[in-house]
Amino acid sequence: MANIIPEETGLHSGWSSNGGLFIASRKERLDEYKRLMSLGKAFGIESYILGPEETKKLYPLMNVDDVYGSLYSPSDGCIDPASWCTALVRAATARGANVIEHCPVTSIETYIDDMGTKRIKGVHTVSGMIETPIVVNCGGVWGAKIGEMAGVKVPLVALRHAYVITEGIEGVQGMPNVRDHDASVYLRVLGDSIQIGGYEPNPVFWEDVKEDFAFSLFDLDWDVFSCHIEGAMNRLPVIETTGIQSTVCGPESFTADHKPLMGESPEVRGFYMACGFNSGGLMFGGGCGRELAHWIVDGRPTLDMYSYDIRRFAECLTNDRKWMTERSHESYAKNYSIVFPYDEPLAGRNARCDPLWSTLTDRGCVFQERQGWERSGWFHSQPAPVLEYDYYGYYGNKLHSQYAYNQRLGDEYTFNFPPHHDQITQGSLACRNQVAVFNMSYFGKVYLVGPDAARACDWLFTADTRRPAGSTVYTCMCNHIGGVESDLTVSVLEPGEGRPCDPQFSGQGYYLAIGGGNSYHTKTFIQNVIEDHKFNCKLIDHSEDMAMLSVQGPYSKSLLSKLVDISLDNDSFPFSTHKVAKVAGHWLRMLRLTFVGEMGWELHIPNDSAVDVYNAVLDAGKEFGIVDAGYRSIDQLSAEKGYRHWHADLRPDDTPIQAALGFTCKLKQDIDFQGRSAIEKEKSEGLKKRIGCFTIEPSVPILGLELILRDGEPVGYIRSGEYAPYLGVSLGWGYVTNPSGEGVTIKWLKQSNDYIIERMGVHHPAVMHTKSPFDPNNKRIHGVYE
């Protein structure tokens, strides 16, 4: 856009391509930059790793005594906000847009349609009403107040964010912008001056957001900001003898994960978000503006925007001010921290705990956090409970000492195999060779019932759900261009006894089991389809009322047979079916499914029965060598088997055909579904990308985001990577494109034996597989072990 706008308007865009220099003061930081360098090649971004001497040569004023290395990106730069906004306004008005200044919004009018859905009707201003079905909330720190006008919760907090500008310094003009992440400071070149800013550990909250504060500033708190001056003086010693020309301390909006809030609110249709940009509005503005325009006009963005989608936060979290404040603080304070693959937040924990949480904590579970849920990660010999957030010792809080959970996380701050790798792998192998129990209670557990439930399923799901009661299918759920918005299992029901696992209902009924990380997104997507198509059915959410255990492995049938009074053999209880049964005297729903590639059953259990059922499973499993295992093992096992993780190797910009999930699509039946025409068109015209499995030597971890090279050319990057415990190799899944622009066929993929995985700049020969080499004939899930 910076190149196009001047041609349209005759105005300078304000863009200056002076390059970017990222400083590393330790090995782990440079490893992170090496990962960025390799990933950048997949997107055509030029960058280089420099040593201290090369860094000094590029930026002579820099102190490199403590520099381990740096990443140099010559195409990086910065943009002048005033010039950029002026150019954008001229371009927009030339195309017919109206810009109305000094016109405050006083209220937003909504109405309820005939489906009971709340929608936007218009905006009231001091100059009158504007009737419109669409409102975009671009209010920044005032975004929450704008949301209140429409009855929408906007999960952001207001902080005071600052920078200072030095007086002129000879020799800095034309130098690259510097990000010294280890010092949490940036040094941006402004002519012959330096703009200094960063992310301090104790930002000042602006609790009372005033409506008349637009374009006003706060006095700078030097006690808070001084850490950035110290970091700047260390990196550029000349700053110590340079005066400060000006200071800027203004209000800025921040979110719980330091990512923007975008997309349509699930609370009010037609109310879109474009706020919470975490002081990165100019950096995000061009791409986010384009994608939001597609979102409004076409119904969805062209790119995968889930990480920014407001629906990534469950409603219970957006209503939880404590959770939002804690997480926003930690995300701000850790903005420049190294992004390690197995890190977890310390803030906002224990917000959603399933009935097994306390029991598993005592058994040494090291929890992960997903959608506010405490999810089983892996197990240690000693308990490590998650404690109340201490704000890193600031704001009068006492810093936790001897914090075992934080120590567990810190031990894994590496881009190599973490110290607990062998322990986690042992749990995975126990599942492959014996039996393991997984707590998957954070899953979404939702019923779809009503007279039109079958019609809704036909349209929503790629798989054929016209099956007899007792059947379960794995399916994708697509948008109108064939991209996968979710994958889930759908079980066909008959009316039950009224228990959470066995509900009563009229008409048709289906039970949806949805990965917990995207269950709210999935539920709101389904609700929107129901409303838009006026299907006479409804969703009933029992996610908080039921636990879910998964018992998997060669001995799972033998174990569970000791606890039930029904037959579990293949004829009586085949794969991909479900039954309501009693386990250890408790009613629950059993689904014969697996997410790890073994024979096994999921137990969907009312909360009151969960601990008893779990203990019964452990007792019955002792003779079979049962182990507790968590999602770190599930990640290993599912990657080894080739099962997809939504939003890792399966996203809204991937189609089922590209993801090798064509078997989930009812293309042979005369049943239309959302995205079918786009999928059929792609199938006939040829695929532009296709997923592949890549294995390398077991001594080198694949973590995701590594570059894929075919015949020496970049063709993609690894979406998800893990150690494959049974195969004994490192394994990754990634989508491959054809550099020539032609289609990607299986034949073309197999034509080359020259595949390379570039990890942190180092090349590792790889073997490409079009499907997982583990149990390719699916014998194990049917109980056939040879």
Order of alpha helices (4+ residues) and beta strands (2+ residues): alpha-beta-beta-alpha-beta-alpha-beta-beta-alpha-beta-beta-beta-beta-alpha-beta-beta-beta-beta-beta-alpha-beta-beta-beta-alpha-alpha-alpha-alpha-beta-beta-alpha-alpha-beta-beta-alpha-beta-beta-beta-alpha-beta-beta-alpha-beta-beta-beta-alpha-beta-alpha-alpha-beta-beta-beta-beta-alpha-beta-beta
